[in-house]
Amino acid sequence: MDPGCLAASGTVWAASQGPGVDPWAPSPELSEIAQDDPDSAYVLAYDAARYSATALLARQGLRPTTSGGHYAVELAVRAQFGDGFRAFGAMRRRRNELEYPGGPGETTTPDEAGTAITDAGRLHRAAQQLLATLPIF
Protein backbone atom coordinates (compact mmCIF):
# COMPACT_ATOMS: atom_id res chain seq x y z
CA MET A 1 0.00 0.00 0.00
CA ASP A 2 1.27 3.45 -0.88
CA PRO A 3 2.01 5.25 2.43
CA GLY A 4 0.95 8.49 0.77
CA CYS A 5 -2.67 7.35 0.85
CA LEU A 6 -2.52 7.37 4.65
CA ALA A 7 -1.78 11.09 4.97
CA ALA A 8 -3.18 12.26 8.30
CA SER A 9 -4.32 15.56 6.86
CA GLY A 10 -6.52 13.91 4.27
CA THR A 11 -4.79 15.87 1.53
CA VAL A 12 -4.25 12.79 -0.62
CA TRP A 13 -7.94 11.91 -0.55
CA ALA A 14 -9.05 15.52 -0.97
CA ALA A 15 -6.67 16.00 -3.88
CA SER A 16 -8.12 12.95 -5.57
CA GLN A 17 -11.52 14.64 -5.57
CA GLY A 18 -10.28 17.46 -7.79
CA PRO A 19 -8.90 20.93 -7.23
CA GLY A 20 -10.98 23.21 -5.07
CA VAL A 21 -13.36 20.46 -3.94
CA ASP A 22 -14.33 20.73 -0.29
CA PRO A 23 -14.61 17.11 0.90
CA TRP A 24 -17.03 18.21 3.62
CA ALA A 25 -19.38 20.14 1.39
CA PRO A 26 -22.80 18.50 1.30
CA SER A 27 -22.90 16.14 -1.66
CA PRO A 28 -25.78 14.43 -3.41
CA GLU A 29 -24.64 11.14 -1.86
CA LEU A 30 -24.82 12.55 1.68
CA SER A 31 -28.24 14.02 1.00
CA GLU A 32 -29.37 10.65 -0.32
CA ILE A 33 -28.16 8.85 2.80
CA ALA A 34 -29.88 11.43 5.00
CA GLN A 35 -33.12 10.81 3.07
CA ASP A 36 -32.88 7.01 3.00
CA ASP A 37 -31.63 6.37 6.54
CA PRO A 38 -31.61 9.56 8.61
CA ASP A 39 -30.80 7.81 11.90
CA SER A 40 -27.64 6.24 10.50
CA ALA A 41 -26.68 9.46 8.73
CA TYR A 42 -27.04 11.38 11.99
CA VAL A 43 -24.95 8.90 13.99
CA LEU A 44 -22.24 8.82 11.31
CA ALA A 45 -22.13 12.62 11.21
CA TYR A 46 -21.81 12.67 14.99
CA ASP A 47 -18.98 10.12 14.86
CA ALA A 48 -17.15 12.28 12.33
CA ALA A 49 -17.51 15.31 14.61
CA ARG A 50 -16.33 13.28 17.60
CA TYR A 51 -13.25 12.07 15.76
CA SER A 52 -12.42 15.65 14.80
CA ALA A 53 -12.76 16.78 18.42
CA THR A 54 -10.78 13.80 19.69
CA ALA A 55 -7.98 14.67 17.26
CA LEU A 56 -7.61 18.02 19.03
CA LEU A 57 -7.16 16.22 22.32
CA ALA A 58 -4.79 13.62 20.89
CA ARG A 59 -2.60 16.39 19.49
CA GLN A 60 -2.17 17.53 23.10
CA GLY A 61 -1.42 14.04 24.40
CA LEU A 62 -4.90 13.58 25.87
CA ARG A 63 -7.50 10.91 25.26
CA PRO A 64 -10.95 10.23 26.64
CA THR A 65 -11.29 7.31 28.99
CA THR A 66 -14.10 4.82 29.05
CA SER A 67 -15.45 6.44 32.23
CA GLY A 68 -15.58 9.94 30.70
CA GLY A 69 -16.09 8.97 27.11
CA HIS A 70 -17.89 11.21 24.69
CA TYR A 71 -18.97 13.66 27.39
CA ALA A 72 -15.35 14.23 28.38
CA VAL A 73 -14.52 15.08 24.76
CA GLU A 74 -17.36 17.62 24.71
CA LEU A 75 -16.27 19.25 27.98
CA ALA A 76 -12.63 19.41 26.97
CA VAL A 77 -13.11 20.97 23.54
CA ARG A 78 -15.67 23.48 24.76
CA ALA A 79 -13.47 24.46 27.70
CA GLN A 80 -10.43 24.92 25.49
CA PHE A 81 -11.90 26.21 22.25
CA GLY A 82 -15.17 27.86 23.23
CA ASP A 83 -18.72 27.89 22.05
CA GLY A 84 -17.76 27.16 18.46
CA PHE A 85 -18.03 23.52 19.55
CA ARG A 86 -21.49 23.90 21.14
CA ALA A 87 -23.07 21.98 18.25
CA PHE A 88 -20.98 18.96 19.23
CA GLY A 89 -22.72 18.82 22.62
CA ALA A 90 -26.17 18.97 21.04
CA MET A 91 -25.15 16.29 18.55
CA ARG A 92 -23.85 14.09 21.38
CA ARG A 93 -27.08 14.31 23.32
CA ARG A 94 -29.22 13.65 20.25
CA ARG A 95 -27.03 10.73 19.22
CA ASN A 96 -27.56 9.20 22.67
CA GLU A 97 -31.33 9.50 22.20
CA LEU A 98 -31.06 7.69 18.88
CA GLU A 99 -28.67 4.99 20.09
CA TYR A 100 -30.48 4.40 23.40
CA PRO A 101 -34.13 5.27 22.70
CA GLY A 102 -36.49 5.87 25.59
CA GLY A 103 -39.38 4.43 23.64
CA PRO A 104 -40.61 3.38 20.23
CA GLY A 105 -40.54 5.93 17.47
CA GLU A 106 -37.41 7.72 18.69
CA THR A 107 -36.07 8.61 15.25
CA THR A 108 -34.70 11.60 13.42
CA THR A 109 -35.71 13.33 10.21
CA PRO A 110 -33.82 13.81 6.96
CA ASP A 111 -33.62 17.55 7.71
CA GLU A 112 -32.11 16.92 11.15
CA ALA A 113 -29.62 14.46 9.65
CA GLY A 114 -28.71 17.02 6.98
CA THR A 115 -28.09 19.63 9.68
CA ALA A 116 -25.89 17.14 11.54
CA ILE A 117 -23.86 16.52 8.38
CA THR A 118 -23.38 20.26 7.89
CA ASP A 119 -22.44 20.76 11.56
CA ALA A 120 -19.95 17.88 11.42
CA GLY A 121 -18.30 19.45 8.39
CA ARG A 122 -18.08 22.83 10.13
CA LEU A 123 -16.60 21.25 13.27
CA HIS A 124 -14.12 19.30 11.16
CA ARG A 125 -12.93 22.46 9.39
CA ALA A 126 -12.58 24.24 12.75
CA ALA A 127 -10.57 21.32 14.13
CA GLN A 128 -8.30 21.35 11.06
CA GLN A 129 -7.56 25.04 11.61
CA LEU A 130 -6.90 24.52 15.32
CA LEU A 131 -4.68 21.49 14.74
CA ALA A 132 -2.38 23.66 12.66
CA THR A 133 -1.82 25.92 15.68
CA LEU A 134 -1.53 23.31 18.44
CA PRO A 135 1.94 22.13 19.37
CA ILE A 136 2.48 18.40 19.57
CA PHE A 137 2.60 17.37 23.22
Residue pairs with C-beta under 8 A, 6 or more apart in sequence:
4 12
5 12
5 13
6 12
7 13
9 128
10 23
13 23
14 21
14 23
17 23
22 121
24 120
24 121
24 122
24 124
24 125
25 121
26 114
26 117
26 118
26 121
30 41
30 114
30 117
31 114
33 40
33 41
33 44
33 113
34 41
34 110
34 113
34 114
34 117
35 110
38 107
38 108
38 109
38 110
38 112
38 113
39 98
39 107
39 108
39 113
41 110
41 113
41 114
41 116
41 117
42 91
42 94
42 95
42 98
42 108
42 112
42 113
42 116
43 95
43 98
43 99
45 91
45 113
45 116
45 117
45 119
45 120
46 91
46 92
46 94
46 95
46 116
46 120
48 120
48 124
49 87
49 88
49 91
49 119
49 120
49 123
49 124
50 70
50 73
50 88
50 92
52 120
52 123
52 124
52 126
52 127
52 128
53 73
53 74
53 76
53 77
53 85
53 88
53 123
53 127
54 63
54 64
54 73
55 127
55 131
56 77
56 80
56 81
56 127
56 130
56 131
56 134
57 63
57 64
57 73
57 76
57 77
59 131
59 134
59 136
59 137
60 134
60 137
61 137
62 76
62 137
64 70
64 72
64 73
64 76
65 72
70 92
71 92
73 88
74 85
74 88
74 89
74 92
77 85
77 88
78 85
78 86
78 88
78 89
81 126
81 130
84 126
85 123
85 126
87 119
87 122
87 123
88 119
88 123
91 116
91 119
91 120
94 108
94 112
94 116
97 106
98 106
98 107
98 108
